[in-house]
Amino acid sequence: MSQNGHAMVQPARPGATAMVFGAGVLPAGHWFELHEHPQHQIAWASRGVIAVDVRDNRWVLPPTRALWIPGGTVHRTGTSGGAVMRGIYLEPDRCSVSFGGPTMLRVTRLLHELFDLLTAPDTASARRARAEAVVFDLLEPVQVISIGAHHPTDPRARQVAAALAADPADTRTLAEFAADVSASPRTLARLFVAETGLGFGQWRTQIRLAASLPLLAAGLPIARIAGRVGYATPSAYVAAFRRAVGVSPGRYFAG
């Protein structure tokens, strides 16, 4: 953390072994700006929930999940409710494993304990090397579909996107939004397809589901989540989630 209390992105200096660990408290609502590291990174929060954006994709990470971010990948990391984040940086030429793109990882209780051990500044180099070897053995990918959508750039469509990002439960139709931004429904529909690659309804679904993930990761009941992100019933939310992701909300962070 900087002296003025804001989190900062700093390059990790090479360590005696493959991994360099850093820890910091992220206040609620804080997001790092877009950045990249020459090292691979494992983004993980020991407490709270963090999210990582890579291009149009967002991964939401409770303490049971981490994200492998390959070196040179432009990304941003943040939290809506606050978190204790661990920055784990890995020298590419010392890694015994690697993944070709951003990959969600399962964080077991043992892996959690090893991360805590490796974060401690007084862990001796020999012990650190042995612990890192076990960490590499425990890195287990979780096959999930990332959720999220690119935001449009046209001022009219961007105004609609901002309204829905601020309140995913906003029930206004495309025609109602079009009237509010002085555009025809056809023009607004065309803008969303041209600039996001999705129809307006598909785009809104992705935004709603993305907004639901931090709530799901925090353990809120499905009934509360559904209403907060714009679904009239829990079953409607579960059905939309299953169609988009392939599993039910309850299974997304399970296991």
C-alpha positions as CSV (number, residue, x, y, z in Angstrom):
1,M,0.0,0.0,0.0
2,S,1.1,3.6,-0.7
3,Q,1.4,6.2,2.1
4,N,-1.8,7.8,1.0
5,G,-3.7,4.5,1.6
6,H,-4.2,3.5,-2.1
7,A,-3.1,0.1,-3.4
8,M,-0.3,0.2,-5.9
9,V,0.9,-2.2,-8.6
10,Q,4.7,-2.7,-8.2
11,P,6.9,-5.1,-10.1
12,A,7.9,-8.1,-8.1
13,R,11.6,-8.4,-7.6
14,P,13.1,-11.9,-8.3
15,G,13.5,-14.1,-5.2
16,A,15.8,-16.9,-4.2
17,T,13.2,-19.4,-5.5
18,A,10.5,-19.5,-8.1
19,M,7.8,-17.6,-6.3
20,V,7.6,-14.1,-4.8
21,F,4.7,-13.4,-2.5
22,G,3.1,-10.1,-1.5
23,A,0.1,-9.3,0.6
24,G,-2.1,-6.3,1.0
25,V,-5.6,-5.2,2.1
26,L,-7.8,-3.9,-0.7
27,P,-10.5,-1.6,0.4
28,A,-14.1,-2.1,-0.8
29,G,-14.5,-0.7,-4.3
30,H,-10.8,-0.6,-5.1
31,W,-9.6,-1.6,-8.6
32,F,-6.0,-1.5,-9.8
33,E,-5.6,0.1,-13.2
34,L,-4.9,-2.1,-16.3
35,H,-1.3,-3.5,-16.0
36,E,0.8,-6.5,-16.7
37,H,3.8,-8.4,-15.2
38,P,6.7,-10.1,-16.9
39,Q,6.2,-13.0,-14.4
40,H,3.3,-15.3,-14.3
41,Q,0.9,-14.4,-11.4
42,I,-1.5,-16.3,-9.3
43,A,-4.2,-13.9,-8.0
44,W,-5.7,-15.0,-4.8
45,A,-7.5,-13.6,-1.8
46,S,-7.1,-15.3,1.6
47,R,-10.2,-13.4,2.8
48,G,-13.0,-11.7,0.9
49,V,-13.7,-11.9,-2.8
50,I,-11.6,-10.4,-5.7
51,A,-12.3,-10.2,-9.4
52,V,-9.9,-10.2,-12.3
53,D,-10.7,-8.7,-15.7
54,V,-8.8,-9.8,-18.8
55,R,-10.2,-8.3,-22.0
56,D,-13.9,-9.1,-22.0
57,N,-13.7,-11.8,-19.4
58,R,-14.1,-11.6,-15.7
59,W,-13.2,-14.2,-13.1
60,V,-14.6,-13.9,-9.6
61,L,-12.4,-15.5,-6.9
62,P,-13.4,-16.4,-3.3
63,P,-10.7,-17.9,-1.1
64,T,-11.3,-21.4,-2.6
65,R,-10.4,-20.1,-6.1
66,A,-7.3,-18.4,-7.6
67,L,-6.5,-17.3,-11.2
68,W,-3.3,-18.1,-13.1
69,I,-2.4,-15.0,-15.2
70,P,0.3,-15.7,-17.7
71,G,3.2,-13.3,-17.9
72,G,2.6,-10.3,-20.2
73,T,-1.2,-10.6,-19.9
74,V,-2.9,-7.2,-19.5
75,H,-5.4,-7.3,-16.7
76,R,-6.9,-5.5,-13.8
77,T,-7.8,-6.7,-10.3
78,G,-10.3,-5.4,-7.8
79,T,-12.9,-6.0,-5.2
80,S,-16.4,-4.8,-4.4
81,G,-16.5,-5.7,-0.8
82,G,-12.9,-5.6,0.3
83,A,-10.3,-8.4,0.5
84,V,-7.0,-9.5,1.7
85,M,-5.2,-10.2,-1.5
86,R,-2.0,-12.2,-2.1
87,G,0.1,-11.4,-5.1
88,I,2.0,-14.6,-6.1
89,Y,4.5,-14.0,-8.9
90,L,6.3,-16.9,-10.6
91,E,9.5,-16.7,-12.7
92,P,8.6,-18.3,-16.0
93,D,12.0,-20.0,-16.4
94,R,11.7,-21.7,-13.0
95,C,8.1,-22.9,-13.3
96,S,7.5,-26.6,-13.5
97,V,3.9,-26.0,-14.7
98,S,2.3,-23.4,-17.0
99,F,-1.1,-22.6,-18.5
100,G,-1.5,-21.0,-21.9
101,G,-4.1,-18.5,-20.8
102,P,-5.9,-17.2,-17.7
103,T,-7.0,-20.3,-15.8
104,M,-9.0,-20.7,-12.7
105,L,-7.4,-22.8,-10.0
106,R,-8.8,-24.8,-7.1
107,V,-7.4,-23.7,-3.7
108,T,-7.7,-26.5,-1.3
109,R,-7.1,-26.2,2.5
110,L,-3.6,-27.5,2.0
111,L,-2.8,-25.1,-0.8
112,H,-4.2,-22.3,1.4
113,E,-1.8,-23.3,4.2
114,L,1.2,-23.4,1.8
115,F,0.4,-20.0,0.5
116,D,0.3,-18.7,4.1
117,L,3.7,-20.4,4.8
118,L,5.3,-18.9,1.7
119,T,4.0,-15.4,2.5
120,A,5.8,-15.4,5.8
121,P,9.0,-13.4,5.4
122,D,11.0,-15.7,7.7
123,T,10.5,-18.9,5.8
124,A,14.0,-20.2,5.0
125,S,15.0,-20.7,1.4
126,A,15.4,-24.5,1.6
127,R,12.0,-24.8,3.2
128,R,10.5,-22.4,0.7
129,A,11.8,-24.5,-2.2
130,R,10.3,-27.7,-0.8
131,A,6.9,-25.9,-0.2
132,E,6.9,-24.5,-3.7
133,A,7.4,-27.9,-5.2
134,V,4.3,-29.1,-3.4
135,V,2.4,-26.0,-4.6
136,F,3.3,-26.8,-8.2
137,D,1.9,-30.4,-7.7
138,L,-1.3,-29.0,-6.3
139,L,-2.2,-26.5,-9.0
140,E,-5.4,-27.9,-10.3
141,P,-7.4,-26.1,-13.0
142,V,-11.1,-25.7,-12.7
143,Q,-13.0,-25.8,-15.9
144,V,-15.4,-22.9,-15.9
145,I,-16.7,-20.4,-18.4
146,S,-15.8,-16.8,-17.6
147,I,-18.7,-14.5,-17.4
148,G,-18.9,-10.9,-18.7
149,A,-19.3,-8.7,-21.8
150,H,-17.5,-5.9,-23.5
151,H,-18.9,-2.5,-23.0
152,P,-19.9,-0.4,-26.0
153,T,-18.2,2.8,-26.9
154,D,-20.9,4.8,-28.7
155,P,-22.2,7.4,-26.2
156,R,-25.8,6.3,-26.4
157,A,-25.1,2.6,-25.9
158,R,-22.5,3.5,-23.3
159,Q,-25.1,5.4,-21.3
160,V,-27.3,2.3,-21.3
161,A,-24.4,0.1,-20.3
162,A,-23.5,2.3,-17.4
163,A,-27.1,2.3,-16.1
164,L,-27.2,-1.5,-16.2
165,A,-23.8,-1.9,-14.7
166,A,-24.9,0.4,-11.8
167,D,-28.2,-1.4,-11.4
168,P,-28.4,-4.9,-13.1
169,A,-32.0,-5.1,-11.8
170,D,-33.1,-2.2,-13.9
171,T,-36.2,-3.5,-15.8
172,R,-36.3,-0.9,-18.6
173,T,-36.8,-2.4,-22.1
174,L,-34.6,-1.7,-25.1
175,A,-37.3,0.7,-26.4
176,E,-37.4,2.5,-23.0
177,F,-33.7,2.9,-22.9
178,A,-33.7,4.1,-26.5
179,A,-36.1,6.9,-25.7
180,D,-34.0,7.9,-22.7
181,V,-30.8,8.2,-24.8
182,S,-32.5,9.8,-27.9
183,A,-32.0,6.9,-30.2
184,S,-34.4,4.6,-32.0
185,P,-34.7,1.0,-30.7
186,R,-33.3,-0.3,-34.0
187,T,-30.3,1.9,-33.8
188,L,-29.6,1.0,-30.2
189,A,-30.0,-2.7,-30.9
190,R,-27.6,-2.4,-33.9
191,L,-25.0,-0.6,-31.7
192,F,-24.9,-3.3,-29.1
193,V,-24.4,-6.0,-31.7
194,A,-21.8,-4.0,-33.6
195,E,-19.8,-3.0,-30.5
196,T,-20.2,-5.9,-28.2
197,G,-20.8,-8.8,-30.5
198,L,-24.0,-9.6,-28.5
199,G,-27.6,-8.7,-28.9
200,F,-29.0,-6.4,-26.2
201,G,-30.7,-9.2,-24.3
202,Q,-27.7,-11.5,-24.4
203,W,-25.5,-8.6,-23.2
204,R,-27.8,-7.7,-20.3
205,T,-27.8,-11.4,-19.3
206,Q,-24.0,-11.5,-19.1
207,I,-23.9,-8.3,-17.1
208,R,-26.5,-9.6,-14.6
209,L,-24.7,-12.9,-14.3
210,A,-21.4,-11.2,-13.8
211,A,-22.9,-9.0,-11.1
212,S,-24.3,-12.1,-9.3
213,L,-20.9,-13.8,-9.0
214,P,-19.5,-11.8,-6.1
215,L,-22.8,-12.3,-4.2
216,L,-22.7,-16.0,-5.0
217,A,-19.1,-16.3,-3.9
218,A,-20.0,-14.5,-0.6
219,G,-22.6,-17.1,0.1
220,L,-25.8,-15.2,-0.3
221,P,-28.9,-17.2,-0.8
222,I,-30.0,-17.7,-4.4
223,A,-33.4,-16.0,-3.7
224,R,-31.6,-12.8,-2.6
225,I,-29.2,-12.9,-5.5
226,A,-31.9,-13.3,-8.1
227,G,-33.8,-10.2,-7.1
228,R,-30.7,-8.1,-6.8
229,V,-29.6,-8.8,-10.3
230,G,-32.9,-8.5,-12.0
231,Y,-34.6,-11.9,-12.0
232,A,-38.2,-12.2,-10.8
233,T,-37.7,-15.6,-9.4
234,P,-34.8,-17.8,-8.2
235,S,-35.7,-20.4,-10.8
236,A,-35.4,-17.8,-13.6
237,Y,-31.9,-16.8,-12.4
238,V,-30.8,-20.4,-12.1
239,A,-32.1,-21.2,-15.6
240,A,-30.3,-18.2,-17.1
241,F,-27.1,-19.1,-15.3
242,R,-27.2,-22.7,-16.4
243,R,-27.9,-21.7,-20.1
244,A,-24.9,-19.3,-20.1
245,V,-22.4,-21.2,-18.0
246,G,-23.4,-24.9,-18.3
247,V,-23.7,-25.5,-14.5
248,S,-26.1,-24.2,-11.8
249,P,-25.0,-21.3,-9.7
250,G,-24.7,-23.6,-6.7
251,R,-22.1,-25.7,-8.5
252,Y,-20.0,-22.8,-9.9
253,F,-17.8,-22.5,-6.8
254,A,-18.5,-26.0,-5.4
255,G,-15.9,-28.6,-4.8
